Amino acid sequence: MKFQYHQFKYGTDNYGVLVHDTKTKETVAVDAGNSTGYLNALREMGWSLTQIWITHHHGDHTDGLSELKKQTGAKVFGPKSIESVDVSLSEDDQFEFSGEQVRVLETPGHTLDMLNFYLKSEETIFTGDTLFVMGCGRLFEGSAEQMYNSISKLIELPRETIVYCSHEYTLANAKFALSVDPENIELINRYKSIEITLKNGLPTVPTTIKREVQTNPFCRFGDIAIRRKLGMIESSDSSVFKKLRELKDSF
């Protein structure tokens, strides 16, 4: 891979990510929920910030944006709903980071302004609060149909694609996944693995599209075992997805 990646925690369970090119010295921050956390991470790595990519307007992704932009002079890319954005983006827009093309995917559901950033040359995507490890974002603004379409779009990416999401929700997500997909051997084994990972104080992020298709119920709406468990054998994919989201909300 051309770039270096530095993931760090801030707040209760948020992950920030810095992406850095050792040759050009360019660095991007994905989201900016806490200026102190991001500035400390930059200082720790000895990197200078040149771009900021904002996924959506929620405060735990934007509260530090004004200060981070002020302190670094970085150019801000994101949805038009964000006041401090320099470059407003929408579906299939592309821009350049350190000589590589970044493709923008609109993924409404959690919010209406959610953007994901896809570095095809790195086989890496930053999904914000859309796709989580073994889960998906809660529907605060968008509909289940919108989130279904967003997740469907993401799982069409190459299976090797690395996924950086914005929260450490994996243990709770895995427990729900087992409740609707209890015979899934891949899921059972992954649950055991993430328990060990978390006990060792390590992150469960990033993941891959392949792992999510194997173990994330929100990516497995067509799976016959899940449909049988829900009593929805003949239902549409979007109806199964909606039911899964409703069950997770009350889990």
C-alpha positions in Angstrom: 0.0 0.0 0.0 1.2 3.5 -0.8 -0.2 5.2 2.3 0.3 4.8 6.1 -2.8 4.6 8.3 -3.0 5.7 11.9 -6.2 4.9 13.8 -6.8 6.4 17.2 -9.7 6.6 19.7 -11.4 9.7 21.0 -14.5 10.2 23.0 -16.2 7.1 24.4 -16.0 4.8 21.3 -15.1 7.0 18.3 -12.3 6.2 15.9 -10.3 8.8 14.0 -8.0 7.9 11.2 -5.0 9.7 9.6 -3.8 8.7 6.2 -0.3 9.7 5.2 2.0 9.6 2.2 5.6 9.3 3.3 6.9 10.7 0.0 4.7 13.8 -0.5 4.1 14.3 3.3 0.4 14.9 2.6 -1.9 13.8 5.4 -5.7 13.5 5.6 -7.9 13.3 8.7 -11.2 11.4 8.3 -13.7 13.3 10.3 -12.9 15.8 13.1 -15.0 15.1 16.2 -12.3 16.2 18.7 -9.6 18.7 17.7 -7.4 17.7 20.7 -7.5 14.1 19.8 -6.6 14.7 16.1 -3.9 17.3 16.9 -2.3 14.9 19.4 -2.4 12.1 16.9 -0.7 14.3 14.3 1.9 15.4 16.8 2.6 11.8 17.8 3.1 10.7 14.2 5.0 13.9 13.2 2.6 14.5 10.3 1.2 17.8 8.9 -2.4 17.9 8.0 -3.4 18.9 4.4 -7.0 17.6 4.0 -10.0 16.8 6.2 -12.8 14.5 5.0 -16.1 14.8 6.8 -18.6 11.9 6.5 -21.7 13.6 8.1 -22.8 16.4 10.3 -23.1 14.7 13.8 -21.1 16.4 16.5 -18.9 13.5 17.3 -17.6 13.8 13.7 -17.5 17.6 13.4 -17.1 19.3 16.8 -13.4 19.7 16.4 -13.5 20.8 12.7 -13.3 24.6 13.1 -10.3 24.4 15.4 -8.6 21.6 13.4 -8.9 23.7 10.3 -7.7 26.8 12.0 -4.7 25.1 13.5 -3.6 23.3 10.3 -5.0 25.2 7.4 -6.2 21.8 5.9 -8.7 21.9 3.1 -12.1 20.4 4.1 -14.1 18.0 1.9 -17.6 16.9 2.8 -21.3 17.3 2.5 -22.8 20.7 1.7 -24.6 20.6 5.1 -21.2 21.3 6.9 -20.5 25.0 7.2 -16.7 24.8 7.2 -16.5 22.6 4.1 -14.3 24.1 1.3 -15.3 21.5 -1.3 -18.9 20.2 -1.2 -19.3 16.6 -2.5 -22.0 14.3 -3.7 -22.5 10.9 -5.3 -19.6 9.8 -7.6 -17.7 13.0 -7.2 -13.9 12.5 -7.4 -11.0 14.5 -6.0 -7.3 13.9 -5.6 -5.3 13.1 -2.5 -1.6 12.8 -2.9 -1.9 11.7 -6.6 -4.6 9.2 -6.0 -8.3 9.5 -6.8 -10.9 9.5 -4.0 -14.4 8.5 -5.1 -17.4 9.7 -3.1 -20.4 7.5 -2.3 -23.5 8.9 -0.9 -24.9 6.5 1.7 -27.9 8.0 3.4 -29.7 6.2 6.2 -28.0 7.1 9.5 -28.2 10.7 8.3 -29.3 12.2 5.0 -25.9 13.8 4.3 -23.7 10.7 4.9 -20.7 10.4 2.6 -18.2 7.5 2.3 -14.7 8.0 0.8 -13.3 5.2 -1.4 -9.6 5.0 -2.2 -9.7 2.5 -5.0 -5.9 2.3 -5.5 -5.6 1.4 -1.8 -8.7 -0.9 -1.8 -9.8 1.1 1.3 -13.1 2.8 2.2 -14.1 5.1 5.1 -17.7 4.4 5.9 -18.4 6.7 8.8 -21.6 5.5 10.6 -23.0 3.6 7.6 -21.3 0.1 7.7 -19.9 -1.0 11.1 -18.1 -4.2 12.0 -21.0 -6.7 12.1 -23.6 -3.8 12.1 -24.9 -0.7 10.5 -25.8 2.8 11.6 -29.0 3.6 13.5 -31.6 5.4 11.4 -31.7 8.9 12.7 -32.8 10.7 9.6 -33.0 8.3 6.7 -35.3 5.4 6.0 -34.6 1.7 6.2 -35.0 1.6 2.4 -32.2 4.2 2.0 -29.9 2.4 4.4 -30.6 -0.9 2.6 -29.6 0.8 -0.7 -26.5 2.2 0.9 -25.3 -1.1 2.3 -26.1 -2.8 -1.0 -23.9 -0.3 -2.7 -21.0 -1.0 -0.3 -21.1 -4.8 -0.5 -20.7 -4.5 -4.3 -17.2 -3.3 -3.7 -14.3 -5.8 -4.2 -14.3 -8.3 -1.3 -10.7 -7.4 -0.4 -11.7 -3.8 0.3 -10.6 -2.6 3.7 -13.3 -0.8 5.7 -12.6 1.8 8.3 -15.7 2.7 10.3 -16.1 5.3 13.0 -17.1 3.4 16.2 -16.1 0.5 18.3 -19.5 -1.2 18.5 -18.4 -4.6 17.5 -19.2 -6.7 20.6 -22.8 -5.5 20.9 -23.2 -5.9 17.1 -21.8 -9.5 17.3 -24.2 -10.5 20.0 -27.1 -9.3 17.9 -25.7 -11.0 14.8 -25.6 -14.3 16.7 -29.3 -13.9 17.8 -30.5 -13.8 14.1 -27.7 -16.0 12.5 -26.8 -18.5 15.3 -25.7 -21.4 13.1 -23.2 -19.3 11.1 -19.8 -20.9 11.8 -17.9 -17.9 10.4 -19.8 -15.6 12.8 -19.3 -18.0 15.8 -15.6 -18.1 15.2 -15.4 -14.3 14.7 -17.2 -13.6 17.9 -14.7 -15.7 19.8 -11.9 -13.8 18.1 -13.2 -10.3 18.7 -13.7 -11.1 22.4 -10.0 -11.9 22.6 -9.1 -8.8 20.6 -11.1 -6.5 22.9 -9.8 -8.2 26.1 -6.3 -7.4 24.8 -7.2 -3.8 24.4 -7.0 -3.8 20.6 -9.4 -2.4 18.1 -11.7 -4.6 16.0 -11.5 -2.0 13.2 -10.7 -2.1 10.3 -12.6 -4.9 8.7 -13.1 -6.0 5.1 -16.1 -6.3 2.8 -15.5 -10.0 2.7 -15.7 -10.4 6.5 -18.9 -8.4 6.6 -20.6 -10.3 3.8 -19.8 -13.5 5.8 -20.8 -12.4 9.3 -22.8 -9.1 9.3 -26.6 -9.7 9.2 -27.2 -6.3 7.6 -25.1 -7.5 4.6 -26.8 -11.0 4.6 -30.4 -10.0 4.0 -30.6 -12.7 1.3 -29.3 -15.5 3.4 -31.8 -18.3 3.7 -30.9 -19.2 7.4 -31.6 -15.6 8.5 -34.8 -15.4 6.5 -36.0 -18.7 8.1 -35.1 -17.4 11.6 -37.2 -14.3 10.9 -40.0 -16.2 9.2 -39.4 -14.1 6.0 -38.5 -16.7 3.4 -40.4 -15.0 0.6 -39.9 -11.4 1.7 -38.0 -8.8 -0.3 -34.4 -8.1 0.6 -35.3 -4.6 1.7 -38.1 -5.9 4.0 -35.7 -8.3 5.6 -33.2 -5.5 6.1 -35.8 -3.3 7.7 -36.8 -6.1 10.1 -33.2 -6.6 11.1 -32.8 -2.9 11.8 -36.0 -2.9 13.9 -34.8 -5.9 15.9 -31.4 -4.4 16.5 -33.0 -1.2 17.8 -34.8 -3.1 20.5 -32.1 -5.7 21.2 
